[in-house]
Amino acid sequence: MKEQLGWEGGLANPMSWDRTVEKFHWLSEPFADDDLQSRLIEAVQQLDARPISDLMDLLAQVRPAAVFPATHPGIQ
């Protein structure tokens, strides 16, 4: 699937970091507050310099059910 032309993230259409962060925000919005989202993004950006346990600790704080309001309609 990654080799299909036109697929976002595929060889012909690589996904930018900004686009990845944007998608993360709207996908995670109902499950993590703004502070947790920011800390997760920071941990991923610094993954080479930080222990993976930092990221795992943050991921453990993500809610299993949507509890925060979503401003993006998501995939329809």
RAURQUI-V219605 format. One record per residue. N is the residue number from 1. RES is the residue in three letters. NEAR is the number of other ideal C-beta (glycine too) atoms within 8 Angstrom. Layout:
# RAURQUI-V219605
N	RES	NEAR
N	RES	NEAR
This chain:
# RAURQUI-V219605
1	MET	5
2	LYS	7
3	GLU	5
4	GLN	7
5	LEU	6
6	GLY	6
7	TRP	10
8	GLU	6
9	GLY	7
10	GLY	13
11	LEU	6
12	ALA	6
13	ASN	10
14	PRO	6
15	MET	7
16	SER	6
17	TRP	5
18	ASP	6
19	ARG	9
20	THR	9
21	VAL	9
22	GLU	8
23	LYS	8
24	PHE	11
25	HIS	10
26	TRP	11
27	LEU	7
28	SER	11
29	GLU	13
30	PRO	9
31	PHE	11
32	ALA	11
33	ASP	6
34	ASP	5
35	ASP	6
36	LEU	11
37	GLN	13
38	SER	8
39	ARG	9
40	LEU	15
41	ILE	10
42	GLU	8
43	ALA	12
44	VAL	8
45	GLN	6
46	GLN	8
47	LEU	9
48	ASP	4
49	ALA	4
50	ARG	9
51	PRO	4
52	ILE	7
53	SER	6
54	ASP	9
55	LEU	12
56	MET	8
57	ASP	8
58	LEU	12
59	LEU	8
60	ALA	6
61	GLN	7
62	VAL	11
63	ARG	9
64	PRO	4
65	ALA	5
66	ALA	7
67	VAL	6
68	PHE	10
69	PRO	5
70	ALA	10
71	THR	5
72	HIS	7
73	PRO	4
74	GLY	7
75	ILE	2
76	GLN	3
